[in-house]
């Protein structure tokens, strides 16, 4: 059965690759193919790529490497810089993305199960990326804890991430900082399922979300982020200092997963993030 599922995943990946608007090429060898770099092989083998057609409609995305095989998955938006050996994620236009999605859907409430995503990231001139933006949001999301729903089939998923780590242009006068944006409840506040809730107090922005300042984003250097989820707790360390320890008992019925890359919430520009480290681990009892 397992072999059958793997074969089906491989078939779907090939068929998606053949029919998608997203194209892959190493530009005659100028781009490093991410799967060839040992420091990224483990997280890629545990993930798939969710990437938008940069010329397509707002919100579009394609799926690749569904079986964790990233062979041949390289283009000017997703590659390794051969000089720095940074894993590069780029994307242009509003509400488009380029992210690896870790396959594992995990419970967040078990006391002896912990799941971690560790990244060392440099945002490349995000101010220039947004210089022509007319969006009110002006954010780049580059790390996420999202939810699959009640089960691996995605039943009753909540269309809001538990955590987004973002670079934000201006947050009430605080400019160019990293932020942790945390959903404070598991209430659906948008879409057809959120109509009955969207005007209630629990969906007001200052109730539904916490915004935690993670510090000024440096220029020309990396910042280390360590995200750990388990035992009903969400923890975020930045450059070795714990800045978030959040009780997420309200999220216990949902399966969660990690994402890393770039997701644009601004207009008329190109985001770019360089990951010098990207590691996923699961500590589960044997």
SERO-4910 file (N, C-alpha, C, O; in steps of 0.05 Angstrom, whole numbers):
BEGIN
 pado doro    nc1    nc2    nc3   cac1   cac2   cac3    cc1    cc2    cc3    oc1    oc2    oc3
  Unk    A     17    -24      0      0      0      0     17     25      0     12     44    -15
  Unk    A     38     25     17     56     48     18     70     53     -9     72     76    -17
  Unk    A     79     32    -22     92     35    -48     72     46    -68     80     62    -86
  Unk    A     47     37    -66     27     46    -85     22     76    -81     20     91   -101
  Unk    A     22     86    -56     18    114    -51     41    131    -60     38    152    -71
  Unk    A     66    120    -57     89    134    -66     89    137    -96     96    157   -107
  Unk    A     82    115   -109     81    115   -138     60    135   -148     64    149   -168
  Unk    A     37    136   -134     16    155   -142     25    184   -138     20    201   -155
  Unk    A     40    189   -116     50    216   -111     70    224   -132     69    246   -142
  Unk    A     87    205   -140    107    210   -161     93    217   -187    101    235   -202
  Unk    A     72    201   -193     57    206   -218     44    233   -218     44    247   -238
  Unk    A     32    240   -195     19    266   -193     40    289   -196     34    309   -209
  Unk    A     63    285   -184     84    306   -186     93    310   -215     96    332   -224
  Unk    A     97    287   -229    106    289   -257     84    302   -274     90    320   -290
  Unk    A     59    294   -270     38    305   -286     33    334   -280     27    350   -298
  Unk    A     37    343   -254     34    371   -248     57    387   -261     52    409   -272
  Unk    A     81    376   -260    104    389   -272    100    394   -302    108    414   -313
  Unk    A     87    374   -315     83    376   -344     61    395   -351     62    407   -373
  Unk    A     42    399   -334     18    415   -341     18    443   -329      1    460   -336
  Unk    A     37    448   -311     36    474   -296     47    497   -312     63    493   -331
  Unk    A     39    521   -305     51    545   -317     79    551   -306     94    565   -318
  Unk    A     85    540   -282    111    544   -270    131    526   -285    126    502   -288
  Unk    A    153    537   -294    173    522   -309    199    520   -292    205    538   -276
  Unk    A    214    499   -297    239    495   -282    263    493   -301    262    480   -321
  Unk    A    284    508   -294    309    508   -309    331    519   -292    326    537   -275
  Unk    A    356    510   -296    378    520   -280    393    543   -294    416    549   -287
  Unk    A    381    554   -314    393    576   -330    421    569   -339    440    584   -333
  Unk    A    423    546   -352    449    537   -363    470    533   -342    494    539   -346
  Unk    A    461    524   -318    480    518   -297    487    541   -279    504    538   -261
  Unk    A    475    564   -282    481    587   -265    468    586   -238    477    599   -219
  Unk    A    448    569   -235    433    566   -210    439    539   -197    440    519   -211
  Unk    A    443    540   -171    447    515   -156    421    500   -152    401    512   -144
  Unk    A    420    474   -158    396    458   -154    394    451   -124    412    436   -114
  Unk    A    374    460   -110    373    457    -81    378    429    -71    391    425    -50
  Unk    A    367    409    -85    369    381    -75    398    371    -75    404    351    -62
  Unk    A    416    385    -89    444    376    -90    461    387    -67    484    380    -65
  Unk    A    449    402    -49    464    414    -26    456    399     -1    433    400      8
  Unk    A    476    385     11    470    368     35    456    382     57    439    369     71
  Unk    A    462    407     62    449    421     85    419    425     82    405    431    101
  Unk    A    409    421     58    380    425     53    366    399     46    341    398     43
  Unk    A    381    377     43    369    353     33    348    341     51    328    331     42
  Unk    A    353    342     77    334    330     96    307    345     95    286    332     93
  Unk    A    307    371     98    282    386     99    267    383     72    242    382     72
  Unk    A    282    382     50    268    379     24    256    351     21    234    348     11
  Unk    A    270    331     31    259    304     30    234    300     46    218    282     41
  Unk    A    230    318     65    206    317     83    184    336     73    164    340     87
  Unk    A    188    349     50    170    371     41    161    369     13    170    351     -2
  Unk    A    144    387      5    136    392    -23    140    422    -28    144    437     -9
  Unk    A    139    430    -53    141    458    -60    114    469    -69    101    457    -86
  Unk    A    106    491    -57     82    505    -65     90    532    -76    100    549    -61
  Unk    A     87    535   -102     97    559   -115     77    570   -134     63    555   -148
  Unk    A     75    597   -136     56    610   -153     68    614   -181     92    615   -185
  Unk    A     51    616   -200     58    627   -226     59    657   -223     39    670   -218
  Unk    A     83    668   -225     87    697   -219     72    715   -237     67    738   -231
  Unk    A     64    705   -260     48    721   -279     18    714   -278      2    725   -293
  Unk    A     11    697   -259    -17    688   -257    -34    705   -238    -25    726   -228
  Unk    A    -58    696   -234    -77    711   -217    -69    711   -188    -55    693   -178
  Unk    A    -78    731   -174    -74    733   -145    -83    708   -131   -105    698   -136
  Unk    A    -66    697   -114    -72    673    -98    -67    647   -111    -71    626    -99
  Unk    A    -58    646   -137    -54    620   -150    -30    606   -138    -11    619   -128
  Unk    A    -29    580   -139     -6    564   -131     -6    537   -144    -27    526   -151
  Unk    A     18    527   -149     22    500   -161     37    483   -140     50    494   -122
  Unk    A     35    457   -144     48    438   -125     68    420   -139     62    409   -161
  Unk    A     92    417   -127    113    401   -139    127    385   -118    124    390    -94
  Unk    A    142    364   -127    157    347   -108    139    336    -86    146    336    -63
  Unk    A    115    326    -94     96    316    -75    106    292    -59     97    287    -37
  Unk    A    126    278    -71    138    255    -57    164    262    -44    179    244    -35
  Unk    A    171    288    -42    195    296    -29    220    295    -47    242    299    -38
  Unk    A    216    288    -72    238    287    -91    240    313   -106    224    319   -124
  Unk    A    261    329   -100    264    356   -112    283    355   -135    293    376   -144
  Unk    A    289    332   -146    306    330   -170    295    347   -193    272    343   -200
  Unk    A    311    365   -203    303    382   -225    286    406   -218    278    422   -235
  Unk    A    281    409   -191    264    432   -182    283    455   -177    293    458   -155
  Unk    A    286    472   -197    303    496   -195    294    516   -216    289    508   -239
  Unk    A    292    541   -209    287    562   -229    295    589   -216    304    589   -193
  Unk    A    292    611   -230    301    637   -219    287    646   -194    295    666   -182
  Unk    A    266    632   -186    252    638   -161    260    620   -138    256    627   -115
  Unk    A    270    596   -144    277    576   -124    303    563   -132    303    546   -150
  Unk    A    324    570   -118    351    559   -125    370    563   -102    363    577    -82
  Unk    A    394    553   -104    415    558    -85    436    576    -99    445    571   -121
  Unk    A    443    598    -86    464    616    -95    490    601    -93    498    593    -71
  Unk    A    504    597   -115    528    580   -115    551    592   -100    569    578    -91
  Unk    A    551    618    -96    572    631    -81    568    629    -51    585    621    -36
  Unk    A    544    637    -42    538    638    -13    527    611     -3    527    606     21
  Unk    A    517    594    -21    503    570    -14    478    575      2    470    558     19
  Unk    A    465    598     -2    439    604     10    417    593     -8    419    595    -32
  Unk    A    397    582      5    373    574     -9    356    598    -14    347    611      6
  Unk    A    351    605    -39    338    630    -46    309    626    -53    302    608    -70
  Unk    A    291    641    -41    263    642    -48    256    670    -57    262    689    -44
  Unk    A    245    672    -81    236    697    -92    208    695   -103    199    673   -111
  Unk    A    193    717   -103    167    717   -115    158    746   -119    164    763   -102
  Unk    A    144    751   -141    133    777   -145    103    777   -144     90    756   -148
  Unk    A     92    800   -139     63    805   -139     49    796   -114     58    779    -99
  Unk    A     25    808   -110     11    807    -85     -3    780    -81    -14    768    -99
  Unk    A     -1    769    -56    -13    744    -48     -5    721    -66    -20    702    -71
  Unk    A     21    721    -74     33    699    -87     55    688    -69     64    702    -52
  Unk    A     63    663    -74     80    649    -54    101    632    -68     99    625    -92
  Unk    A    121    625    -52    142    606    -60    151    594    -33    168    606    -20
  Unk    A    141    570    -26    145    559      1    149    529     -1    137    515    -17
  Unk    A    166    519     17    166    490     22    147    485     44    147    499     65
  Unk    A    131    464     41    111    456     60    120    428     71    120    409     56
  Unk    A    127    427     97    135    402    109    110    384    109     89    392    118
  Unk    A    114    359    100     91    341     98     78    333    124     54    330    125
  Unk    A     93    331    145     83    321    170     61    339    182     65    363    186
  Unk    A     38    327    186     16    340    201     17    330    230     13    306    234
  Unk    A     22    348    248     27    339    276      7    350    296     -4    372    292
  Unk    A      3    335    318    -12    345    340      5    364    357     29    361    358
  Unk    A     -8    384    368      6    404    384      3    401    414     15    416    429
  Unk    A    -13    381    422    -21    380    451     -6    358    466     -7    358    491
  Unk    A      8    339    453     19    317    467     44    326    483     62    340    472
  Unk    A     47    318    508     69    328    525     96    318    517    116    330    523
  Unk    A     98    295    503    124    283    496    129    284    466    146    268    456
  Unk    A    115    301    451    119    304    423    126    334    417    110    351    423
  Unk    A    149    338    405    157    366    398    167    367    370    182    349    360
  Unk    A    159    388    356    165    391    328    178    419    324    169    439    335
  Unk    A    201    419    309    217    444    308    224    450    279    229    433    262
  Unk    A    224    476    273    234    487    248    255    508    255    249    527    270
  Unk    A    279    504    245    301    523    251    311    535    225    315    521    205
  Unk    A    313    561    225    321    575    200    340    598    207    337    611    228
  Unk    A    359    603    189    376    626    190    371    642    164    377    632    142
  Unk    A    359    666    167    347    680    144    358    708    141    362    722    161
  Unk    A    363    716    116    368    744    110    347    754     90    344    742     68
  Unk    A    333    775     97    314    787     78    330    806     61    345    823     71
  Unk    A    327    804     35    343    820     16    327    846      8    309    845     -8
  Unk    A    336    868     20    325    895     14    295    895     11    284    903    -10
  Unk    A    281    888     32    251    888     30    239    916     26    218    919     15
  Unk    A    254    937     36    244    964     31    242    970      1    223    981     -8
  Unk    A    263    961    -14    262    965    -43    240    949    -56    228    957    -76
  Unk    A    236    925    -45    214    908    -56    187    922    -55    171    918    -73
  Unk    A    183    938    -34    157    950    -29    156    980    -37    136    993    -30
  Unk    A    176    990    -50    177   1019    -55    153   1029    -72    145   1052    -70
  Unk    A    141   1012    -89    118   1020   -105     92   1008    -95     72   1009   -109
  Unk    A     93    995    -72     69    982    -62     47   1002    -53     53   1022    -41
  Unk    A     22    995    -59      0   1012    -50    -18    995    -31    -41   1002    -27
  Unk    A     -6    974    -19    -21    957      0    -20    970     27     -2    984     35
  Unk    A    -41    965     43    -42    973     71    -26    955     89    -19    962    112
  Unk    A    -20    930     79     -8    910     96     23    911     94     36    913    115
  Unk    A     34    909     70     63    911     66     79    893     84     94    902    101
  Unk    A     75    867     80     88    846     96    100    825     77     89    821     55
  Unk    A    121    812     86    130    787     74    130    766     96    144    768    116
  Unk    A    113    745     92    113    722    110    134    702    101    135    695     78
  Unk    A    151    693    120    172    675    111    174    649    128    189    631    121
  Unk    A    160    648    150    158    623    166    129    621    176    117    641    184
  Unk    A    118    597    176     91    593    185     87    566    200    101    547    195
  Unk    A     68    567    219     56    543    229     27    545    221     12    563    230
  Unk    A     18    527    204     -9    527    193    -24    502    204    -12    487    219
  Unk    A    -49    499    195    -64    475    204    -76    460    180    -84    473    160
  Unk    A    -77    434    182    -89    417    162   -119    413    167   -134    408    148
  Unk    A   -127    416    192   -155    410    200   -155    388    220   -136    384    235
  Unk    A   -178    375    222   -181    354    243   -166    329    237   -161    313    255
  Unk    A   -160    324    211   -147    299    203   -130    304    178   -129    326    167
  Unk    A   -116    283    169    -99    286    146   -114    291    120   -102    299    100
  Unk    A   -140    288    120   -156    294     96   -164    323     95   -175    332     76
  Unk    A   -159    338    117   -164    366    117   -192    374    125   -202    395    118
  Unk    A   -206    356    140   -233    362    149   -234    386    168   -219    387    187
  Unk    A   -251    405    162   -256    428    179   -230    443    185   -225    450    208
  Unk    A   -213    448    165   -189    464    170   -196    493    175   -217    503    165
  Unk    A   -179    506    191   -183    534    197   -166    550    177   -142    546    176
  Unk    A   -177    569    162   -162    583    141   -145    606    152   -143    627    139
  Unk    A   -134    602    175   -116    622    188    -92    607    199    -95    586    213
  Unk    A    -68    616    194    -44    603    206    -44    608    237    -54    629    246
  Unk    A    -34    589    251    -29    593    280     -8    614    283    -10    632    300
  Unk    A     13    613    267     36    631    269     45    640    241     48    623    224
  Unk    A     49    665    238     64    676    215     88    692    226     84    710    243
  Unk    A    111    687    217    134    705    222    138    722    198    142    711    176
  Unk    A    138    748    202    137    767    179    158    788    182    167    795    204
  Unk    A    166    799    159    179    826    159    158    846    151    144    842    131
  Unk    A    155    867    168    134    886    163    146    914    159    163    923    174
  Unk    A    136    927    138    147    953    131    142    974    153    160    989    160
  Unk    A    118    975    163    111    996    183     88    985    200     66    980    190
  Unk    A     93    982    226     72    974    245     67    997    264     80    998    286
  Unk    A     49   1015    258     44   1038    275     69   1053    282     73   1061    305
  Unk    A     86   1058    261    110   1073    265    135   1057    271    157   1068    271
  Unk    A    131   1031    277    154   1013    281    161   1002    254    147    985    243
  Unk    A    184   1010    243    190   1004    215    212    983    212    232    984    226
  Unk    A    207    965    193    228    945    186    234    925    207    257    916    210
  Unk    A    214    917    223    218    897    244    207    870    235    190    868    217
  Unk    A    218    849    248    206    822    247    183    821    267    185    832    289
  Unk    A    162    806    261    139    803    279    130    774    279    131    760    258
  Unk    A    121    765    302    106    739    304     77    746    307     69    760    325
  Unk    A     61    737    287     32    742    287     18    716    294     19    697    278
  Unk    A      6    715    317     -5    690    328    -35    691    329    -47    710    340
  Unk    A    -48    671    319    -78    668    321    -84    659    349    -74    639    359
  Unk    A   -101    675    363   -107    670    392   -130    651    397   -135    644    420
  Unk    A   -143    642    375   -165    623    378   -167    607    353   -153    613    333
  Unk    A   -183    587    353   -187    570    329   -213    576    315   -225    559    302
  Unk    A   -222    601    318   -248    609    306   -243    618    277   -223    632    271
  Unk    A   -260    609    259   -258    617    231   -271    644    228   -294    648    235
  Unk    A   -256    663    217   -265    690    216   -267    701    187   -272    725    183
  Unk    A   -264    683    167   -267    692    139   -278    670    122   -280    647    131
  Unk    A   -286    676     98   -297    656     80   -326    649     87   -338    660    105
  Unk    A   -336    629     73   -364    621     77   -369    610    105   -391    615    116
  Unk    A   -349    596    116   -353    585    143   -350    606    165   -357    601    188
  Unk    A   -338    629    158   -333    650    177   -354    672    178   -352    690    195
  Unk    A   -374    670    161   -394    691    160   -408    695    187   -414    718    194
  Unk    A   -414    673    200   -429    676    226   -412    687    248   -422    696    269
  Unk    A   -385    687    244   -367    696    266   -354    723    261   -345    736    280
  Unk    A   -353    732    236   -335    754    229   -341    780    243   -323    797    246
  Unk    A   -366    784    252   -373    809    266   -372    805    296   -378    824    311
  Unk    A   -365    782    306   -365    777    334   -338    787    346   -318    790    332
  Unk    A   -338    791    372   -314    801    386   -290    784    382   -268    794    379
  Unk    A   -294    757    381   -272    739    379   -258    740    352   -236    729    348
  Unk    A   -270    754    332   -257    758    306   -246    786    302   -235    792    281
  Unk    A   -248    803    322   -236    830    321   -206    826    320   -195    810    336
  Unk    A   -191    841    304   -162    837    301   -147    837    327   -128    821    330
  Unk    A   -154    855    345   -138    857    370   -145    834    390   -131    831    410
  Unk    A   -167    820    384   -174    797    401   -164    771    388   -153    753    401
  Unk    A   -168    769    362   -162    744    347   -132    740    344   -123    717    340
  Unk    A   -116    762    346    -87    759    340    -71    774    361    -79    794    372
  Unk    A    -47    762    366    -26    776    381     -4    783    361      4    766    344
  Unk    A      8    807    364     30    815    347     54    820    366     54    838    382
  Unk    A     74    803    363     97    804    381    122    814    365    130    801    346
  Unk    A    133    836    374    156    848    361    181    830    366    188    825    389
  Unk    A    193    821    344    216    804    346    242    819    340    264    807    338
  Unk    A    240    845    338    264    861    335    269    872    307    257    862    287
  Unk    A    286    892    305    293    904    280    308    884    262    326    870    271
  Unk    A    299    882    237    312    865    218    339    877    210    340    900    201
  Unk    A    361    862    213    387    873    206    391    875    175    377    861    160
  Unk    A    409    891    167    416    893    138    442    879    133    462    883    147
  Unk    A    441    861    113    466    847    105    475    825    124    498    817    122
  Unk    A    457    815    141    464    793    159    440    776    164    417    785    160
  Unk    A    444    752    175    423    734    179    411    737    208    424    748    226
  Unk    A    387    727    211    374    724    237    366    695    240    355    683    222
  Unk    A    371    684    264    365    656    270    337    654    283    332    668    303
  Unk    A    320    638    272    293    633    284    290    603    290    295    586    273
  Unk    A    282    597    314    277    570    323    248    569    332    241    581    352
  Unk    A    231    553    318    203    550    325    199    522    335    205    503    321
  Unk    A    187    519    359    181    493    369    152    492    378    142    510    392
  Unk    A    138    470    371    110    466    378    107    439    392    117    419    382
  Unk    A     93    439    415     88    414    429     79    420    457     84    442    468
  Unk    A     67    401    470     58    404    498     40    429    501     42    443    521
  Unk    A     23    434    481      4    456    481     18    483    483      7    503    493
  Unk    A     43    484    472     58    509    473     71    515    446     81    497    433
  Unk    A     70    540    439     85    551    416    108    567    426    104    586    441
  Unk    A    132    561    417    156    575    427    172    585    403    176    571    383
  Unk    A    181    610    405    198    622    384    222    635    396    220    652    413
  Unk    A    246    626    388    271    638    396    282    653    372    281    645    349
  Unk    A    294    677    378    306    693    358    335    699    366    340    711    387
  Unk    A    353    690    350    382    692    356    388    681    384    404    693    399
  Unk    A    375    659    391    381    646    416    366    656    440    369    644    462
  Unk    A    349    676    437    333    687    459    304    680    455    293    685    434
  Unk    A    292    669    476    263    662    474    246    687    476    247    701    496
  Unk    A    231    693    454    214    717    454    184    710    454    168    728    458
  Unk    A    178    685    448    150    676    448    147    650    463    162    631    458
  Unk    A    129    649    482    121    624    495     91    627    499     81    639    517
  Unk    A     75    614    481     47    619    479     31    594    483     36    574    470
  Unk    A     12    595    502     -6    572    507    -25    569    483    -40    587    477
  Unk    A    -24    545    471    -42    540    448    -60    516    452    -66    501    434
  Unk    A    -70    514    477    -88    492    483   -113    494    465   -125    473    459
  Unk    A   -121    518    457   -144    521    439   -140    509    411   -159    507    396
  Unk    A   -115    502    405   -108    492    378   -106    461    379    -99    449    358
  Unk    A   -112    449    401   -105    421    405   -119    401    387   -109    380    382
  Unk    A   -143    409    377   -158    390    360   -149    391    331   -158    375    315
  Unk    A   -132    410    324   -123    413    296    -95    401    292    -78    403    309
  Unk    A    -91    389    269    -65    380    260    -51    404    248    -63    419    233
  Unk    A    -25    407    253    -10    430    244     14    422    227     22    398    227
  Unk    A     25    441    213     49    436    196     65    461    192     54    483    197
  Unk    A     90    458    184    108    481    180    109    489    150    106    472    132
  Unk    A    115    515    145    121    525    119    144    545    121    147    559    141
  Unk    A    160    547    100    182    566     99    186    575     70    183    559     52
  Unk    A    192    601     67    196    612     40    188    641     40    195    656     58
  Unk    A    173    649     19    162    676     18    133    676      9    126    662     -9
  Unk    A    117    691     23     89    695     16     84    726     17     87    738     38
  Unk    A     77    737     -6     76    766     -9     49    777      0     28    767     -7
  Unk    A     50    798     16     27    813     24     33    843     19     30    860     37
  Unk    A     40    848     -6     45    875    -16     42    875    -46     41    853    -58
  Unk    A     42    898    -59     37    899    -88     62    911   -103     78    925    -91
  Unk    A     63    904   -128     82    916   -147    112    913   -139    127    932   -139
  Unk    A    119    889   -132    147    885   -124    154    855   -122    137    838   -125
  Unk    A    180    850   -117    191    823   -115    203    819    -88    220    834    -79
  Unk    A    194    798    -74    207    791    -48    231    773    -53    232    760    -74
  Unk    A    249    773    -34    272    755    -36    283    749     -8    289    767      8
  Unk    A    284    724     -1    295    715     24    316    693     20    312    675      4
  Unk    A    339    696     34    360    677     32    361    661     58    365    672     80
  Unk    A    358    634     56    359    616     79    386    603     79    393    587     61
  Unk    A    402    609     99    428    596    102    426    570    117    444    553    116
  Unk    A    405    568    132    398    543    146    368    539    145    353    558    149
  Unk    A    360    515    140    331    508    142    330    478    150    336    461    134
  Unk    A    321    474    175    321    447    186    295    441    200    283    458    213
  Unk    A    285    417    196    261    407    209    267    383    225    283    366    216
  Unk    A    256    381    249    260    357    265    234    350    281    218    368    287
  Unk    A    231    325    288    209    316    304    220    298    326    234    279    321
  Unk    A    213    305    351    221    290    374    196    275    384    179    287    397
  Unk    A    195    249    378    172    233    386    182    208    400    203    197    394
  Unk    A    166    199    420    174    175    434    174    151    415    156    149    398
  Unk    A    193    133    418    194    109    401    176     87    412    174     65    400
***
